[in-house]
Every structure is written in C-alpha cells, then in structure tokens.
Amino acid sequence: MQAAQLEAPPRSRRALATAWRDAGVPTLATVIAFGVWEAACRLFDVPSYLLPRPSEIWTDTIEIGGTVAMHTLATLKTVFLGFLASIVISLPLAVALTTSPATAASVYPFLVWTQSIPKVALAPILVVILGANELPRVVITFLVAFFPLVISVATGLMSVPSELIELGRACRASKWSELVRIRLPYAVPFIFAGLKVAITLAVVGAVVAEFVNADSGLGFLIQTSTAFFKVPVAFGALIILSLIGVILFQAVVVIERIFFPWSSANSTAIL
C-alpha cells in the first residue's frame, strides 16, 4: 500500500506534464503570438485595412455575431456532408483496391486523375452540371477529402504481416473473416491517420467551393468582407476556419482514444 502511495504522486505529475504539453504549451504560444501581433500593429501604427489588430478583429466580429454564426453553421454543414461522403465511399473503395489487383490497376489511375484537377477550376463546371445549390460544394469537399483517406485505408489493409494472413488461411478463415478480423483491426491506426487528414482537408474544400458558388458560409463571408474592405471581419472568419479545423481534428483524436485506445500510439507514430 505504501508503494502505491509513493507511485501516485509521480503518476499525477506525469499526467499534469502531459496535459501541459498537449494543451498548455499550445495555448500559451497562441496567446503570446496574438500579443505580439497586437503590440506590433500598435507600435508601427499598421492600418486596419492592411493588417487589423486582434482586438479589432474581435470587436468587429462580435458586432455581427449572429451573421457570423449563420455562416459558420453553413460551412460546417458542407464540411460534414463532404466528410461523411468521403468515408462512405473511401472505405469500400479501399477494400476493393486491396482485394482485387485488376480493380486496383483500373481504378487507381482515375483516383490520381481526380486529384490532379485543380478544384477551383472544377467548381464552376460542377455548378453548371449540378446547379447553383449545396450539391456542388459537397462534391468539391468530398473530392478534396477522400483521396488521402482511400490511400491511408488501402495502405493499412495491405500492411498486415504475411504471417497473420497465413495463420488465418491455415485456420480456414474466409475472405470476409480475414478482412473483418485481421486486416481491418490492423488498419485502424492508418484509418484514423487518414481521417485526421481528411477532416482538415474537408474544411479547405468547403471554403474553396464557397469561393466559387455560395450565398452563405465563411468563404462567402471572407469574399464579401474583403470586397467592402471589412478586413477585420475577413480575418475573424479566417480564424474561425482555423479553429474549426483544429477542433474537428481533435475530435477525431478523442474518438480514436475512446474507442480504439490501443491504436492511438501507432496512429501518432504514423503521422
């Protein structure tokens, strides 16, 4: 019992040190960066239409808080729809690529081809084809997010040690059992590594789509704000976009730690 009591303080100190490293240090660095930004703008008297101070960004953004919230929800809707579409399509596609060499040889060039097309150039064409509605924005978000997810899942499925595959076949495991009980569990760290990349790219894809075709969203807000020289509001929307990316990334990390704690260390090593 005394040994357990002696081990408790070091464990609590390690937990505090980990929390400080993961949350405290980034927060402190962000506060210092914004403080330097504010001080530099005041010291050199930088005009707000060139580089607004953080205090100006906060004030001008809060003044239209309801409008900003509406645009934020519109962007989040596009992000989630595109991200969910990328998951629904990427997982079975990655399985098909890894189970059939013929499918991989025929489909993989098209995957690379879709990623070589600039999405800004593709967005107006999609608007003409699909109409000026939410669908083109979701498609652009999906196209930006799904490729790294497909590659990550396929890499994970193909990275299973051959000894495990041979053991499963020696036990007369079916293709389905091999996939569900061997390949997919082994690929979990790779899947979450792809999800972390895909969710951040989904935010980028949504904003790109909103620049081309939108009447709401943070990308649309940035366009309209800069058109009327409301640069602090545009910076506010930009900061909100960065926060959305960070929060969604951390949400995927938390989901992985809760449901697949054994894969967190491996996923961190992959990234």
Backbone as a ProteinNet text record, in pm:
[ID]
protein_1_A
[PRIMARY]
MQAAQLEAPPRSRRALATAWRDAGVPTLATVIAFGVWEAACRLFDVPSYLLPRPSEIWTDTIEIGGTVAMHTLATLKTVFLGFLASIVISLPLAVALTTSPATAASVYPFLVWTQSIPKVALAPILVVILGANELPRVVITFLVAFFPLVISVATGLMSVPSELIELGRACRASKWSELVRIRLPYAVPFIFAGLKVAITLAVVGAVVAEFVNADSGLGFLIQTSTAFFKVPVAFGALIILSLIGVILFQAVVVIERIFFPWSSANSTAIL
[TERTIARY]
83.6	0	86.6	194.5	285.2	351.4	381.9	442	346.7	216.3	116.7	104.7	109.1	101.3	222.5	339.7	459	455.4	386.4	380.9	277.6	178.4	69.7	117.5	199.4	242.9	317.7	415.5	481.8	384.6	284.4	187.6	106.2	63.5	-13.6	71.6	199.8	287.2	305.9	318.7	330.8	205	88.2	-37.6	-46.4	-3.8	-4.6	94.1	209.4	309.4	258.4	188.6	132.4	24.6	-62.5	-168.9	-110.8	-6.7	57.4	121.1	184.2	247.2	143.5	32.6	-66.9	-158.4	-190.5	-287.1	-227.1	-150	-99.5	0.7	96.7	200.1	142.1	57.2	-1.5	-85.5	-161.3	-244.1	-157.1	-52.5	37.4	105.4	148.4	213.4	117.4	-9.5	-109.2	-133.9	-145.9	-167.7	-49.6	72.3	190.7	192.9	157.9	157.8	58.6	-62.6	-161.8	-117.2	-50	0.2	106.5	197.1	299.4	234.7	135.6	61.1	-2	-69.9	-135.5	-32.6	74.8	176.2	244.1	272.6	339.3	249.9	121.2	29.9	16.5	14.1	4.8	135.9	248.1	378.1	407.5	378.4	408.4	288.2	177.5	58	13.5	-2	-42	-189.9	-226.6	-368.8	-449.4	-573.2	-656.1	-693.9	-693.4	-729.5	-613.3	-494	-381.1	-364.2	-354.5	-341.1	-409.7	-533.2	-605.5	-548.4	-563	-521.3	-617.7	-570.6	-661.4	-780.2	-758	-869.7	-973.6	-930.5	-1025	-1099.8	-1028	-1092.4	-1200.9	-1168.6	-1265.4	-1387	-1363.3	-1474.7	-1566.1	-1507.7	-1589	-1662	-1600.8	-1665.8	-1781.1	-1760.2	-1866	-1985.8	-1960.9	-2071.5	-2171.5	-2125.9	-2215.3	-2213.4	-2216.9	-2204.7	-2310	-2435.4	-2541.5	-2515.3	-2469.5	-2437.2	-2320.2	-2218.2	-2102.1	-2141.7	-2228.8	-2274.6	-2350.2	-2433.2	-2507.5	-2413.9	-2313.3	-2216.7	-2133	-2100.8	-2023.9	-2102.4	-2230.8	-2313.9	-2324.4	-2333.3	-2340.4	-2212.3	-2097.4	-1970.8	-1958.8	-2000.1	-1994.3	-2082.3	-2197.9	-2286.1	-2216.6	-2153.3	-2082.3	-1966.3	-1892.3	-1778.5	-1823.9	-1927.5	-1972	-2029.9	-2106.2	-2162.1	-2052.1	-1955.8	-1845.4	-1759.5	-1735	-1652.9	-1721.7	-1851.3	-1926	-1929.9	-1946.7	-1944.9	-1809.6	-1701.9	-1568.4	-1549.6	-1604.7	-1594.3	-1673.9	-1798.6	-1887.2	-1829.2	-1764.2	-1711.4	-1568.9	-1488.3	-1346.5	-1324.4	-1397	-1372.7	-1398.9	-1517.8	-1536	-1445.9	-1414.5	-1325.6	-1186	-1137	-1005.5	-1003.9	-1113.5	-1122.6	-1117.8	-1191	-1190.5	-1052.6	-981.8	-848.3	-749.4	-764.9	-669.3	-704.3	-828.3	-868	-863.3	-862.2	-862.9	-754.9	-648.2	-543.4	-596	-692.2	-748.7	-823.3	-898.5	-968.8	-870.6	-764.1	-663.9	-598.9	-566.1	-499.8	-589.5	-721	-813.2	-862.3	-875	-934.4	-829.1	-711.8	-611.3	-571.6	-554	-522.3	-631	-757.1	-865.4	-862	-821.1	-808.2	-701.7	-588.4	-482	-528	-601.6	-651	-744.2	-834	-926.3	-851.8	-738.9	-664.2	-575.8	-544.8	-460.4	-538.6	-671.6	-753.9	-766.7	-731.2	-749.7	-897.8	-928.5	-1069	-1132.3	-1051.9	-1105.4	-1152.9	-1082.1	-1122.9	-1242.5	-1253	-1362.4	-1493.6	-1486.3	-1607.1	-1706.9	-1665.9	-1765.4	-1831.9	-1756.8	-1814.9	-1920.3	-1893.1	-1990.4	-2116	-2098	-2215.1	-2305.1	-2244.1	-2322	-2392.7	-2322.8	-2378.5	-2483.2	-2451.3	-2535.1	-2627.7	-2603.9	-2688.8	-2625.7	-2677.8	-2624.6	-2691.3	-2650.9	-2707.5	-2598.1	-2637.4	-2540.6	-2460	-2515.7	-2452.5	-2313.3	-2290.1	-2153.2	-2051.3	-2090.9	-1998.8	-1966.7	-2065.1	-2040.7	-1949.6	-1971.5	-1889.5	-1744.2	-1721.6	-1585.3	-1520.1	-1593	-1540.2	-1505.1	-1592.2	-1566.9	-1441.8	-1427.1	-1312	-1180.3	-1183.8	-1062.1	-1027.2	-1129.2	-1105.2	-1085.4	-1143.3	-1150	-1019	-935.5	-814.9	-718.5	-680.9	-589.1	-649.7	-782.7	-846.5	-838.9	-862	-850.5	-708.9	-611.2	-470.9	-433.5	-476.1	-442.4	-505.8	-634.4	-702.5	-640.8	-616	-556	-417.4	-339.1	-206	-216	-311.9	-330.1	-372.1	-463.4	-509.1	-398.8	-308.8	-200.1	-78.4	-76.3	40.6	34	-69.9	-81.2	33.6	102.8	212.2	163.8	244	205.5	183.4	251.1	233.9	90.7	28.9	-109.5	-204.3	-179.1	-263.9	-251.2	-129	-108.2	-171	-164.5	-227.3	-379	-437.9	-581.6	-623	-547.4	-581	-558.7	-459.1	-438.2	-556.1	-620.1	-739.9	-867.6	-851.1	-962.8	-1056.2	-996.7	-1076.6	-1121.4	-1245.7	-1297.1	-1240.3	-1262.9	-1217.8	-1279.5	-1407.8	-1477	-1417.5	-1393.8	-1334.2	-1193.5	-1118.1	-983.3	-986.9	-1086.5	-1098.6	-1139.9	-1242.9	-1301	-1213.8	-1154	-1083.7	-932.9	-878.1	-732.6	-696	-743.9	-699.4	-752.3	-882.8	-939.6	-886.5	-880.7	-821.5	-678	-599.3	-461	-453.8	-554	-552.6	-612.2	-662.4	-728.8	-639.9	-512.1	-429	-415.4	-405.8	-396.4	-527.8	-639.8	-770.1	-785.1	-748.2	-762.3	-660.6	-544.3	-449.5	-509	-575.1	-641.7	-758.6	-834.3	-948.2	-902.1	-789.7	-738.7	-699.3	-637.3	-601.2	-726.7	-821	-940.6	-1028.4	-1041.1	-1131.2	-1075.9	-944.1	-887.3	-896.4	-875.8	-889.3	-1034.5	-1129	-1269.7	-1302.8	-1240.4	-1260.5	-1206.7	-1089.2	-1031.4	-1121.6	-1170.2	-1256.7	-1386.2	-1443.9	-1568.8	-1547.9	-1437.4	-1410.7	-1382.8	-1307.9	-1281.8	-1413.7	-1503.4	-1633.1	-1715.2	-1705.9	-1782.6	-1729.2	-1601.9	-1547.9	-1609.5	-1646.4	-1696.9	-1848.1	-1917.4	-2063.6	-2120.4	-2168.8	-2231	-2299.9	-2404.9	-2465.8	-2459.1	-2383.5	-2360.3	-2234.5	-2183.3	-2060.4	-1947.2	-1846.6	-1734.3	-1651.6	-1641.2	-1573.5	-1645.6	-1778.3	-1859.2	-1843.5	-1838.3	-1820.9	-1686.4	-1581.2	-1449.9	-1453.7	-1516.7	-1526.2	-1599.6	-1716	-1795.2	-1728.9	-1662.3	-1596.7	-1480.1	-1398.4	-1286	-1333.6	-1446.1	-1498.9	-1538.1	-1584.8	-1623.7	-1518.8	-1396.1	-1282.7	-1310	-1390.2	-1410.3	-1310.6	-1184.1	-1076.8	-1079.2	-1111.4	-1118.5	-1219.4	-1333.2	-1433.1	-1378.9	-1308.4	-1248.6	-1145.8	-1063.1	-967.8	-1039.8	-1151.1	-1229.8	-1281	-1332.1	-1378.9	-1263	-1147.2	-1029.2	-986.8	-989.8	-953.1	-1054.4	-1183	-1285.7	-1263.8	-1226.6	-1198.4	-1082.4	-978.5	-864.8	-905.4	-990	-1038.8	-1124.7	-1207	-1289.1	-1199.8	-1096	-1005	-939	-892.7	-825.7	-924	-1044.5	-1143.3	-1185.7	-1211.3	-1252.4	-1139.6	-1016.2	-901.2	-893.8	-906.6	-900.4	-1018.7	-1134.3	-1250	-1220.9	-1155.3	-1116.4	-1016	-922.9	-824.9	-894.5	-992.2	-1064.7	-1143.3	-1208.6	-1284.1	-1191.7	-1074.8	-978.9	-934.7	-906.8	-859.8	-968	-1094.7	-1203.9	-1235.7	-1251.6	-1298.2	-1184.4	-1067.3	-953	-827.6	-824	-708.1	-577.8	-586.2	-465	-399.2	-474.7	-418.1	-365.5	-389.7	-351.5	-202.5	-122.5	23.2	70.3	12.7	51.9	11.3	-108.4	-155.3	-67.8	-24.4	64.9	198.6	245.7	372.9	360.2	242.8	221.7	225.5	155.7	154	291.5
-120.8	0	125.1	120.9	235.4	257.4	146.5	159.7	225.6	188.7	250.4	398.7	434.8	576.9	653.3	586.7	654.2	670.8	576.7	584.8	684.7	718.5	806.6	946.1	1013.4	1148	1155.2	1062.4	1068.8	1052	962.3	943.5	1069.9	1133.8	1257.3	1367.3	1371	1471.1	1445.4	1317.8	1285.6	1323.9	1302.2	1339.6	1490.7	1565.2	1711.4	1757.8	1693.2	1730.9	1702.7	1590.3	1557.3	1656.5	1691.4	1788.1	1924.7	1964.4	2092.6	2092.5	1980.5	1970.2	1971.2	1900	1885.9	2006.8	2071.3	2181.7	2314.3	2311.5	2436.5	2507.2	2431.7	2493	2552.4	2479.7	2541.7	2664.2	2658.9	2773.9	2894.3	2871.4	2980.6	3038.7	2952.5	3000.7	3083.6	3042.4	3118	3254.4	3258.7	3386.7	3480.6	3427.1	3510.6	3562.2	3476.2	3517.9	3631.4	3618.3	3724.7	3851.7	3836.4	3954.3	4027.4	3952.9	4014.6	4081.6	4015.8	4073	4206.4	4209.5	4332	4442.2	4407.1	4507.5	4562.3	4475.6	4520.7	4614	4582.3	4669.2	4805.8	4808.7	4937.2	5014.9	4943.4	5009.4	5074.4	5003.7	5053.9	5120.6	5131.8	5201.1	5145.7	5013.3	4947.1	4972.4	5017.9	5041.5	4911.8	4922.2	4803.7	4738.2	4815.3	4754.3	4672.6	4686.7	4603.3	4484.6	4513.8	4408.7	4455.6	4413.5	4459.1	4397.1	4469.3	4416.8	4308.3	4213.2	4110.7	4169.9	4281.5	4345	4397.8	4452.8	4498.2	4380.6	4272.3	4153.4	4103.4	4097.8	4050.9	4143.6	4273	4369	4365.1	4371.8	4375.7	4243.8	4133.3	4004	3984.9	4027.4	4013.6	4101.8	4217.1	4306.9	4240.9	4150.5	4078.8	3929.5	3901.7	3764.2	3671.2	3718.6	3634.9	3596.2	3693.1	3665.7	3568.9	3589.8	3500.2	3358.7	3345.9	3212.8	3142.9	3217.7	3158.7	3108.4	3188.5	3146.3	3028.3	3025.7	2913.9	2783.2	2787.2	2666.9	2619	2712.5	2673.9	2602.3	2654.1	2588.8	2452.3	2443.3	2315	2210.9	2252	2159	2101.6	2187.6	2141.7	2050.7	2086.4	2006.1	1866.3	1858.1	1728.1	1641.9	1701.7	1623.8	1569.5	1654	1607.5	1504.5	1523.9	1430.6	1295	1295.4	1170.2	1097.5	1173	1111.1	1047.5	1113.1	1056.1	927.3	919	795.9	683.9	714.1	612	553.3	635.9	588.9	535.6	595.7	558.9	420.6	385.5	257.4	137.7	127.3	12.6	19.5	141.2	152.5	103.6	136.4	89.3	-62.6	-120.1	-266.1	-328.3	-269.3	-322.1	-312.5	-203.8	-186.8	-289	-327.9	-419.6	-566.2	-595.6	-735.4	-779.1	-683.6	-718.4	-640.2	-704.4	-634	-572	-638.2	-583.2	-452.9	-449.9	-327.4	-216.6	-251.9	-150.8	-93	-180.8	-134.5	-45.1	-69.7	9.2	135.6	132.7	245.4	344.4	295.9	384.2	500.3	480.2	596.9	704.2	663.3	761.2	838.3	771.9	842	950.9	916.4	1016	1127.3	1091.4	1191.2	1290.4	1242.1	1333.7	1430.5	1386	1473.6	1571.8	1543.1	1634	1751.9	1745.4	1854.9	1962.2	2087.2	2194.1	2209.1	2203.6	2208.1	2343.6	2449.6	2582.1	2586.7	2516.4	2511.6	2419.9	2316.3	2220.6	2273	2357.1	2402.2	2472.4	2567.1	2629.9	2530.5	2429.7	2328.2	2247.8	2214.6	2140.9	2223.2	2353.5	2439.7	2434.2	2434	2425.4	2290.6	2183.3	2048.9	2020.4	2053.6	2014.9	2124.7	2248.7	2358.4	2440.3	2560	2651.1	2621.8	2510.3	2471.1	2411.8	2338.7	2281.8	2166.9	2095.7	1974.2	1996.5	2098.4	2118.2	2142.3	2212.2	2237.5	2107.8	2023.3	1894.5	1806.6	1808.2	1726.8	1774	1903.8	1956.1	1917.6	1930.8	1891.8	1744.2	1662.4	1518.2	1488.6	1553	1526.6	1564.8	1670.1	1711.9	1615	1560.2	1483.3	1334.5	1277.6	1131.7	1065.7	1131.4	1066.6	1024.5	1113.1	1066.3	957.4	958.5	853.6	719	719.4	594.8	539.6	625.3	580	527	594.5	550.8	416.4	401.4	274.6	161.3	185.6	82.1	43.7	142.3	113.3	28.3	62.2	-16.6	-159.7	-176.8	-312.2	-395.9	-331.3	-404.3	-422.1	-358	-362.7	-474.8	-556.2	-667.2	-764.8	-806.4	-903.3	-1031.3	-1082.4	-1203	-1321.7	-1322.7	-1433.7	-1441	-1323.9	-1322.8	-1373.2	-1332.5	-1378	-1529.2	-1579.4	-1723.5	-1800.4	-1743.9	-1809.2	-1815.1	-1703.3	-1703.5	-1804.1	-1813.8	-1909.7	-2052.7	-2073.3	-2206.9	-2248.9	-2149.6	-2177.5	-2175.7	-2174.2	-2177.1	-2057.3	-1941.9	-1819.6	-1777.9	-1736.4	-1689.1	-1551	-1504.7	-1371.2	-1265.1	-1283.6	-1186.7	-1187.9	-1307.9	-1316.4	-1257.9	-1283	-1226.9	-1074.4	-1017.9	-872.4	-815	-873.7	-816.4	-842	-960.9	-998.2	-974.8	-959	-942.1	-807.3	-784.2	-665.8	-535.7	-528.8	-403.6	-366	-458.6	-419.8	-370.5	-435.4	-392.1	-254.3	-222.7	-97	20	-1.8	106.4	229.6	216.7	338.4	412.1	337.9	400.5	471.1	407.4	467.1	600.3	603.9	728.8	832.7	789.1	885.1	950	869.7	925.4	1015.1	977.4	1059.4	1196.4	1199.7	1327.8	1420.8	1363.5	1444.9	1486.5	1392.1	1419.4	1526.4	1527.1	1624	1766	1781.2	1914.9	1958.5	1863.8	1897.8	1926.8	1866.4	1893.9	2040.9	2098.9	2241.6	2324.3	2287.1	2357.9	2344.8	2223.7	2202.2	2280.8	2288.5	2363.7	2511.5	2567.2	2710	2736.1	2646.2	2660.8	2661.6	2570.6	2565	2691.1	2744.7	2865.1	2987.6	2988.8	3099.1	3105.5	2988.1	2981	2993.6	2924.2	2919.4	2908.4	3019.5	3016.2	3149.9	3143.7	3265.2	3267.3	3173.8	3167.9	3085.3	3092.6	3021.7	3118.2	3070.3	3156.6	3198.7	3112.5	3153.9	3267.7	3258.9	3367.5	3493.6	3479	3595.2	3662.1	3584.8	3642.6	3721.3	3666.1	3735.8	3868	3865.1	3987.9	4089.6	4042.6	4135.5	4206.7	4133.2	4197.6	4288.7	4254.5	4339.6	4476.6	4482	4608.7	4658.2	4604.4	4646	4629.6	4529.8	4495.4	4385.2	4423.5	4326.3	4258.6	4329.5	4259.8	4145.6	4163.1	4056.1	3938.2	3968.1	3860.8	3783.3	3855.1	3787	3705.5	3758	3682.7	3552.2	3557.5	3434.9	3338.2	3391.8	3306.9	3237.3	3309.4	3249.5	3143.3	3169.1	3069.5	2943.2	2958.7	2842.2	2760.1	2828.7	2755.8	2684	2747.9	2683.3	2561.8	2572.5	2458.3	2340.9	2368.2	2261.4	2195.7	2276.3	2222	2141.1	2194.7	2126.1	1993.4	1993.2	1869.3	1766.4	1813.1	1722.1	1659	1740.8	1689	1598.9	1624.4	1536.6	1396.1	1387.5	1255.6	1189.1	1267.1	1213	1157.2	1231	1186.5	1059.1	1053.6	933.3	812.3	831.7	721.6	677.1	773.4	737.4	668.3	704.1	643.9	503.7	488.1	360.9	266.5	321.5	238.8	288.4	279.3	334.2	264.3	138	62.5	111.7	185.7	230.3	373.1	445.1	586.9	606.6	525.6	541.2	509.7	404.3	369.1	476.6	534	639	762	795.3	910.5	884.7	761.2	728.7	738.6	701.3	710.9	855.7	945.4	1085.8	1149.4
0	0	0	80.2	84.2	-51.4	-120.1	-252.9	-349.8	-339.7	-427.4	-398.8	-268.4	-233.2	-284.5	-283.5	-333.5	-484.6	-556	-701.4	-750.2	-664.3	-708.4	-745.4	-659.8	-697.3	-828.9	-855.3	-986.2	-1101.4	-1087.1	-1194.6	-1217	-1107.9	-1122.9	-1184.3	-1147	-1206.8	-1355.4	-1392.5	-1534.6	-1610.8	-1547.4	-1612.3	-1631.1	-1528.4	-1540.4	-1646.1	-1650.2	-1750.9	-1890.7	-1907.8	-2038.7	-2078.6	-1981.4	-2010.2	-2045.3	-1973.3	-2002.8	-2141.1	-2177.9	-2308.7	-2421	-2400.4	-2506.7	-2519	-2406.6	-2409.8	-2364.7	-2257.8	-2201.8	-2290.3	-2342	-2425.8	-2554.5	-2630	-2749.5	-2717.9	-2607.1	-2569.2	-2535.5	-2457.5	-2420.9	-2543.2	-2635.1	-2757.3	-2841.3	-2846.9	-2923.3	-2860.9	-2728.7	-2659.2	-2682.6	-2674.8	-2697.4	-2840.9	-2936.4	-3077	-3100.3	-3043.9	-3059.6	-2987.5	-2873.8	-2803	-2883.2	-2944.9	-3030	-3150	-3207.9	-3321.6	-3282.5	-3168	-3121.5	-3096.3	-3029.1	-2995.6	-3120.6	-3217.3	-3339.5	-3419.9	-3428.1	-3502.7	-3436.8	-3303.7	-3233.5	-3242.5	-3230.3	-3230.9	-3365	-3473.1	-3607.6	-3674.1	-3598.9	-3647.9	-3784.5	-3790.8	-3915.2	-3940.9	-4061	-4090.6	-4081.5	-4035.7	-4016.9	-4148.2	-4259.7	-4386.8	-4445.6	-4385.4	-4424.7	-4329.9	-4202.1	-4101.4	-3973.2	-3951.4	-3831.7	-3705.2	-3595	-3465.5	-3419	-3339.5	-3285.8	-3211.3	-3140	-3069.1	-3166.7	-3281.2	-3383.3	-3445.4	-3469.7	-3525.6	-3431.6	-3304.1	-3204.4	-3199.3	-3193.7	-3181.4	-3303.4	-3421.5	-3543.9	-3568.1	-3529.4	-3548.9	-3450.5	-3326.9	-3226.7	-3261.2	-3322.5	-3358.2	-3451.9	-3535.9	-3627.4	-3593	-3463.9	-3416.5	-3473.7	-3485.2	-3540.4	-3685.4	-3763.8	-3904.3	-3916.3	-3834.4	-3837.6	-3798.1	-3697.4	-3655.6	-3768.1	-3840.3	-3951.7	-4060.5	-4094.5	-4196.1	-4147.5	-4018.2	-3962.4	-3972.7	-3939.9	-3949.7	-4094.2	-4188.3	-4330.1	-4372.9	-4330.3	-4364.4	-4297.7	-4171.5	-4101.3	-4169.4	-4218.6	-4288.6	-4411.7	-4490	-4609.1	-4571.5	-4467.7	-4423.9	-4383.5	-4301.2	-4251.7	-4363.6	-4454.3	-4564.7	-4655.2	-4689.9	-4773.4	-4702.9	-4573.9	-4498.1	-4484.1	-4454.7	-4444.4	-4578.4	-4687.3	-4820	-4848.3	-4806	-4828.3	-4750.4	-4629.4	-4550.6	-4615.9	-4653.8	-4710	-4838.2	-4918.5	-5047	-5033.7	-4948.9	-4941.9	-4883	-4777.5	-4711.3	-4803.6	-4864.3	-4956.5	-5078.8	-5125.5	-5240.2	-5205.4	-5086.3	-5044.1	-5031	-4979.7	-4969.6	-5108.8	-5204.5	-5341.3	-5404.3	-5377.6	-5435.1	-5381.9	-5254.9	-5193.3	-5214.9	-5248.1	-5267.5	-5413.2	-5504.5	-5646.5	-5719.6	-5762.9	-5838.5	-5966.9	-6030.8	-6154.2	-6125.7	-6015.3	-5977.2	-5945.1	-5874.1	-5839.9	-5964.6	-6061.4	-6183	-6266.9	-6262.8	-6345.4	-6276.2	-6143.5	-6071.3	-6023	-5983.3	-5923.1	-6014.5	-6146.1	-6231.1	-6229.3	-6217.8	-6211.3	-6079.9	-5971.5	-5843.4	-5852.6	-5911.6	-5928.4	-6021.4	-6123.1	-6218.5	-6151.2	-6066.2	-5997.4	-5906	-5849.6	-5760.2	-5835.2	-5961.4	-6039.5	-6095.2	-6091.1	-6141.5	-6033.8	-6062.4	-5962.5	-5928.2	-5800.3	-5758.4	-5785.7	-5785.1	-5816.3	-5961.3	-6049.4	-6189.4	-6210.3	-6128.6	-6143	-6086.7	-5984.4	-5916.2	-6009	-6096.6	-6185.1	-6279.9	-6324.2	-6412.8	-6338.4	-6213.1	-6133.3	-6107.2	-6094.9	-6076	-6199	-6317.1	-6441	-6450.4	-6411.7	-6424.9	-6316.8	-6192.4	-6079	-6030.7	-6076.5	-6033.9	-5923.4	-5904.2	-5802.3	-5668.2	-5606.8	-5478.3	-5391.5	-5288.4	-5194.9	-5255.2	-5350.7	-5402	-5460.4	-5545.3	-5595.3	-5483.8	-5379.8	-5269.1	-5195.1	-5176.7	-5111	-5197.1	-5327.9	-5417.8	-5414.3	-5417.8	-5410.4	-5277.8	-5168.5	-5037.7	-5035.1	-5091.3	-5099.5	-5181.4	-5296.1	-5383	-5315.9	-5236.4	-5166.5	-5054.6	-4985.9	-4864	-4886.2	-4993.8	-4997.6	-5039.2	-5119.3	-5171.8	-5061.4	-4967.4	-4861.4	-4775.4	-4760.3	-4681.3	-4752.4	-4883	-4959.8	-4950.8	-4969.6	-4967.4	-4829.2	-4723.8	-4588.1	-4556.1	-4588.9	-4559.8	-4641.5	-4769.8	-4853.9	-4803.5	-4760.3	-4705.8	-4580.5	-4493.4	-4371.7	-4400.5	-4495.3	-4529.1	-4591.1	-4663.5	-4728.7	-4638.3	-4521.8	-4433.7	-4331.1	-4337	-4241.7	-4264.2	-4158.7	-4175.5	-4243.7	-4331.8	-4406.3	-4313.5	-4196.9	-4103.3	-4052.2	-4026.3	-3980.6	-4088.5	-4212.4	-4322.8	-4339.9	-4334.3	-4349.1	-4233.4	-4113.3	-3998.4	-4015.5	-4062.5	-4084.6	-4190.7	-4296.9	-4401.4	-4355.7	-4270.1	-4214.8	-4127.5	-4065.6	-3984.9	-4068.5	-4200.1	-4294.6	-4278.4	-4255.3	-4246.5	-4386.5	-4396.5	-4524.1	-4554.9	-4677.4	-4715.5	-4626.1	-4594.1	-4507.7	-4367	-4312.9	-4179.1	-4178.3	-4283.3	-4293.4	-4293.7	-4364.9	-4371	-4237.3	-4174.6	-4053.4	-3930.9	-3922.4	-3800.4	-3806	-3924.4	-3935	-3997.6	-4118.8	-4192.3	-4133.5	-4108.4	-4057.5	-3918.9	-3821.6	-3692.5	-3704.4	-3791.4	-3809.2	-3874.9	-3957.4	-4032.9	-3956	-3834.2	-3759.9	-3743.5	-3703.4	-3693.1	-3825.7	-3935.7	-4067.2	-4103.8	-4068.3	-4098.1	-4026.4	-3899	-3824.1	-3868.4	-3911.8	-3968.9	-4093.2	-4177	-4294.3	-4258.4	-4154	-4110.9	-4061.1	-3991.8	-3941	-4055.7	-4157.7	-4274	-4350.3	-4366.2	-4445.8	-4382.8	-4250	-4187.6	-4200.2	-4195.2	-4214.5	-4360.3	-4452.8	-4593.9	-4630.8	-4558.9	-4585.8	-4559.2	-4457.5	-4430.3	-4546.7	-4597.5	-4711.8	-4833.5	-4858.9	-4975	-4966.7	-4848.1	-4831.8	-4861.6	-4815.6	-4838.9	-4986.3	-5050.4	-5194.3	-5270.7	-5236.1	-5303.4	-5277.1	-5155.9	-5123.4	-5196	-5227	-5305.4	-5445.1	-5497.4	-5634.8	-5640	-5550.5	-5556.8	-5416.3	-5363.8	-5232.2	-5206	-5125.7	-5073.9	-4921.8	-4865.7	-4721.6	-4697.7	-4577	-4543.2	-4513.8	-4444.8	-4407	-4527.3	-4628.2	-4751.4	-4819.6	-4823.9	-4879.9	-4796.1	-4663.7	-4575.2	-4599.7	-4621	-4649	-4779	-4880.9	-5009.1	-4996.6	-4935.2	-4923.2	-4831.8	-4727	-4633.8	-4700.6	-4774.7	-4842.4	-4955.3	-5018.4	-5124.9	-5071.7	-4946.4	-4884.9	-4785.3	-4795.9	-4713.5	-4563.7	-4527.9	-4387.8	-4352	-4353.3	-4337.2	-4199.5	-4088.6	-3958.9	-3957.7	-4024.5	-4030.3	-4110.3	-4221.4	-4301	-4218.4	-4139.7	-4053.2	-3947	-3894.6	-3796.7	-3854.4	-3977.7	-4044	-4066.2	-4100.6	-4122.4	-3993.8	-3883.3	-3754.8	-3715.1	-3740	-3709.5	-3791.4	-3917.4	-4001.7	-3945.4	-3900.1	-3843	-3714.5	-3633	-3510.8	-3543	-3646.7	-3687.8	-3725.4	-3803.9	-3842.6	-3723	-3627.9	-3509	-3424.6	-3404.1	-3319.9	-3382.3	-3512.4	-3577.9	-3577	-3595.9	-3587.4	-3449.2	-3345.7	-3209.4	-3178.4	-3240.3	-3220.1	-3271.5	-3386.5	-3439	-3345.2	-3291.2	-3196.2	-3072.7	-3019.9	-2900	-2929.3	-3044.1	-3081.3	-3087.9	-3145	-3152.7	-3014.2	-2925.5	-2791.3	-2710.3	-2732.2	-2655.4	-2705.4	-2835.7	-2890.6	-2930.8	-2963.2	-3003	-2931	-2798.5	-2725.2	-2760.2	-2800.7	-2833.3	-2962.1	-3043.8	-3172.6	-3168.4	-3058	-3053.6	-3072.3	-3002.4	-3014.8	-3155.3	-3216.1	-3351.8	-3451.5	-3429.9	-3520.4	-3510.2	-3388.3	-3370.6	-3440.2	-3432.6	-3498	-3649.8	-3703.2	-3847.4	-3892.5	-3817.1	-3852.5	-3831.8
[MASK]
+++++++++++++++++++++++++++++++++++++++++++++++++++++++++++++++++++++++++++++++++++++++++++++++++++++++++++++++++++++++++++++++++++++++++++++++++++++++++++++++++++++++++++++++++++++++++++++++++++++++++++++++++++++++++++++++++++++++++++++++++++++++++++++++++++++++++++++++

